Amino acid sequence: MSAPHAPRARRVAALGALALTTALALTGCSGGLAGGGDAGSADGPIKLGMLAPFSGSEAAFGDYMKNGAQLAIDELNAEDGVDGRQLELVTEDDACDATTAVAAAQKLVTAGVSGSVGGYCSGATLPTLPIFADAGIAMVIPAANSNELVGQGAFLVNGTGTQQAEAAVAWITQAGAKNVVIVDDNQAYPKDLADSIEKQGEGFTVKREHVNPKEKDFSANVNSILSANPDYVVWTGYYQAGGLLINQLRGAGYDGPILVGDGSVDAQLSAIAGADAIANVYGTFTRTPDMLENGEQWIADYKEVSGGKDPGPYSIQTYEAVKVMAQAMTDAGGTDSAKVVEALQGLTDFPLLTGNLTFADDGSRQGGGFVIVEPTGTDGAFVLKDDLK
């Protein structure tokens, strides 16, 4: 039942070809990528673009990210913006889809954004890299963290898949597991994370399973998983399919521990899987506002922007991406892309709520900062379980 998957090189090549083909087609009707905006203007607001999923199965994350970014912009504008220029957020829906993301990225270029502070699904973020690069737009990515994004000119606020895999392997090893089944959904980041866990996993046997996230019935996958007699199951995909898979695994009699990747760390996982099925489920994630010292004030401020809604996963990381981009523009003395990139590379121990930030030479965040969480909070919200220290 699982779909065949392309080798990494072929998948990246296909994404690059898609981006290039679409970019060339769009160039013909927009006057060229580099000519699409007014990023070089020395007056007026500085526009920051954000691609995020506002439709599709991951749509909840779009609002989390938008509200987090807007809170940061409101705070910065209250303090005179960047060198006296106000900041303005421009959002586009990428639907966690590569084709949609390419078109949405071109819209941001045409809108004249000076920096990109979006990116949730890695598979949708990857093909936008050459579009923003060709347009001279620096990228600070708050959520997407596939290893395939590293070293391509963007800067990642979130830890990488390799760093998340380290946390996953530490937790699985701590549990004494010997027989582990890792399940992904064949999408870029879940596959990347699964590969990293398998590569780093020592001391336990790994069986791989791949599902089609568009399906609802995973019975064939469940039977295959159970045939391996696992003492730990790892799901690296997103919460929509993850909730169904967990529910069906429990229904088939598996009551062992399940570890999910950050794409499933959301209360929706519990809502879909069911309260009984979610017991003994854990997740790998970076810290959320409720895990932070004095995080209550940040949550209150966020709720003012969101109309009373609580922050969710990647609210704070997108907030921080905006703060990082604004600091780099301030240090660069404007929005010139080369100078902003140089300023981003030069940030050292920049203070953020989730910890001081320094970028490695490849644009990844030094340290990563992943912890173990569990869905035992209100309405299935994930809360801190173990900081792995």
N, C-alpha and C positions, 0 to 999 in steps of 0.2 A: 504493500500500500504506500510505502514511502516513495517520494519522487527522487529520481536520480539527480545527483548533484555534480556540477562542473568542478574541475580542479580550480584551485585559487587563481592561478595565472590566467586561465581562460575566462574566469568570472570577472577579474579586474579588467582584462582587455575588453571584454564585452561592455562593461560599464563605461570605460574610457571612450570606446567607439560610439556608444549611445550619446555621451555628452558632446563629443566632437561633432557628430552628425547633426544633432539638434541645435547646437550652438551655431553651426554654419548656416543652417536653415533660418534660424531666428535673426542672424546678422543681416541677412538680405532684406528683412522687413523693418529693422530698427535702426539702421544707420551704423551698425557695428557695435560690438560689445563695449569697447572702450569709450565709445561716443554716446552711450545710452544714458548717462546721468550727469549730475552737476556736482560730483564729489569734490572737485577742485575749487568750488566757490568759497570765497573767504568770508561771506556773510550769510545770514539766514540760518535756519536750524541745521544741525548735523543729523542726518538720517541714518539710523541703524536698522539694518534689515534682519528679519528673523524668519527662517523657514521652520515650520513645525507642523505636526499632524493636527488639523482641525476637522478632518473628516476621516472616516474609516474606523477600524477596530481600535486604533490607538489614540483616538481624538481627545480623550481626557487629558493627555499629556500636553496638547497644544495650549489649552487654557492655563494649565499650571505654569508653563514656560512663559506665556505672554504676560500673565499677571506678575510673575517674578521680575521679568525684564522691565515692565512698566513701573514697578515699585522703585527699582534702582534708578530709572530715568527721572522719576518724580523727585527723589532725594537729591540727585545730582543737579537738576534744574533749580531746586530750591537754594542751592549753593553756587549759583551763577553758571551752571553747565560746565562746558569745557572752554576755558579761556574766554568766557563771556558769551559763548554761543550755546543756545538751548539745544537739547537733544530731542529727537522725535523717533518713535518706534514705527516701523513699517513691517507688517506681517504678511506672509503668504502661506497658503496651505500646500504642503508637499504630500499629504496623505500617506506618508511612509512608502511612497512609490517612486521609483527612479525616474520614470518618464514624466510624471507630474512634477517632481522636484526640479528637473532641468528647466521646464517651462516656467515654474515659479521663480527660480533663480534669475532667469532673464528678466522677469517682471521687476524684481528688486533692482537689477542693474539699470533698467530703464527708468525706474523711480528715482535714481540718483543717490542710492545709499552709499555711505562712506565706509561702512564696516558691516560685517556679518556676525551676528551673535546667536545664530540658530543652529539646528541640527540635532535631531533625536534619533531616528533610525539610520544606522550606518549605511545600509543599502541605498537609501535615498540621499544621503549626504555625499557619498563618494563621487557620483557623477557631477556634482555641483562644483567640485574643487577647481577644475580648469576654467569654468565659467567665471567664477569670482577672481581667479588669478589673472585671467586675460583682461578683466575689467579693472584691475588694480585695486581690488577690495580685500583688505585684510580679514581673516577669519579667526574668531575665537569660538570654539564649539563647546556648548555646555553639557551635552548629554552623550551624543554618538561617540563611541570610543573603540571602534574596531582597530586592531593593529594595522589594518590596511590604510587607515587615515594618517598614521604616524610617518613623519619624514616627508610629507607632501606640501609643506608650507603653511599648514593650519596649526592652531594652538588649541590644545584640549584641556578644559577645566576639569573634566572627569578623568578618573584613572583609566588606564588602557585595559584591553581584554587580558593581556598577560598579567597585569597587576591584580585584576579581579580573579583570574584563575588561581593565582597564588593563594588568595584568601579562601577560595573554594577548596583547594587541595588541603590546606591547613585544617579546615573544619572537618572535612571528610576523614582525614587521617586521624584527627583527634577522636573521632567517633569509633575508630577501630574497624572501619569498613574494609572488606577484602574483595567484594564482588560488586562493581559499580556499573550501572547502565546510564549512559549519557545520551539524552534525547535533544535533538535540535529540530528546527523547522525549515532548514535549507536556506534561510535568509542570511545576508552577509554577516551581521554581527553575531547572531546565535550560533552559526556554524563556526565562526572564528573563535568564540569563547569556548565552545565544545572542543575544538582542536587544541586550544591552549591547555585546557584542563587535562585532556588525554596525554598531551606531551609532557606535562609537568607531573602527572600522577605516578608516583612510585610507591610500591608496597601494596597496590591493589590492582586487580584485573579489570579491564574496561571493555564493555560491549557498547557499540554505537547503534543508535536507532534514529531514523529521520522520519518526520511526519509532514503531511501537507496541511498547513495551518488553515486552509480554506474548508477543510472537511469538518464534520461534526462528530462522526463516528470513528473512534480510534481503536476499535476492538482488535483489529489485526495487529496494530502496534502494541497494544496492551498484552496480547497473547505472546508476542515476541519478547517483550520486556520480561514478563513473568517466567518465560522458559529459561531465562538466564539465572533464575533464582537469586535476584539481587538482594543485598543488604543495604543498598543505598541507590536512589534514583536521582539523577540530576536533570533538570529541565532548563535549557538556556534560552528558550524563545520568549514570546510576549504573552501577556496575561490572558488574552481572549482564548487562544487554543490551550494555554497552560491550565486554566481553570477546568476546562472540559476534560483534559487528559488526567488531571489529578482526581477528578470525580470518578472517572471510569476506572482508574487504577484502584481506587479504594473499593469501588463496587465489585471489582474482580478479586478482591481479597488481599491486596497488598496494603499492609498497615505500617510498613517501615518508613524511615525518614526520607524526605524529599527536599532537595536543595534547588532553589530557583535562582536564575540570574536577575540582573537589575531590571530587565524589561518586563518582569512579572511582579516586581515589588510595588504593588498597589492594592488598595482595599478591594478593587474589582476582582482580584484573583479569588478572594474569599467568597464574594457574592456569587461568582460563577461556579466555583468548586463546591460550595456548601459548607456550612459551619462544621459538620461532622467530618468532612473530608480534609479540612485544612489543618487538623491537629498533626503535629510532628512534621510541619513544613517550616523551612527556614529560607532565608535569602541572603545574597551578597549585595551590598549596597554601600554607597558613601553616606555620610551622615546627613540626616534630615533635620529641619529646624527644631523639632521636639527633642532631639538628642543633644542639642547644644546648650551650653551654659547661657542663661539669659535669653534663650530662644523665644520666650513668651512675647517679648516686645516685638520681635520681628514678625511673628505670627499675627499679632494684632495689627501691625502696619499692613501686612499682606491682605488681611481681610477687609481693610478699608478700600483697597484697590479692587479687590475681587467681588465686591458686593456681599461680603459676609461669608464667602466660601473659604474653607480651609485650604492651606497649601498642600500640594501633593509632590510626588517624586519629581525632581529636577526643577521645582520652583526656585529653590535657593541657588542651584548651580547656574541657572540662567540669569538670576539676579547678579551673581558673581561675575558671569561672563561680561555683562554690561559694565560693571565696575572696572574690570580688567581692561576692557577696550577703551573706556574713558580715560583711565590713567595713562595708557599708552599714547593716546592722542594728545593728552596734556604734556607728557614728556617729549613727544615729537614736535610739539608746537603747531599742531594742525592735523590734517587728515591725509597728508601725502602717504601713500601706501608703503613705500620703502622705508620711510622714517618711522611709521607706526610699527611695522614688523621689527625693525631694529630695536624699538622701545620695548616691544613685547619680549624679545629675546633677552633684554637687559633687566627685566623685572627680577628682583631677588627678595625672597621672603616677603612678598607683598601680602599685607594682612587681609584675610578673608574670614568669614564666620566659620568655614569648614577647616580652617588652618592656613598657615602662611603658604604662599604659592611661589614656586620657582619653576620655570620651564626648562626642561632638558634641551639639548641641542636639536633634537628631532621634533620639538614642539609638544611632547608629552609632558604631563605634570609629574614632577619628581615626587615619589612616595606613593601616590595612588589613593591611600586613605580608606580602603574598603573594610567594612565591618560585617558582622553577622546580625541579621534582623529576623524577627518572627512576627506573624500576623495575629498578635494577641491584643492589639489595641482596640479602640472603639470602632465598631462596625468592620472589623478585620483589618484595620490599619496596621502596618508594620512598625514595630518598635525595636529598640536596640536589645540584642540578646547577648552579644559577646564582642568586645573590641579587638580580640585576637592579640592582645598585648600580654 
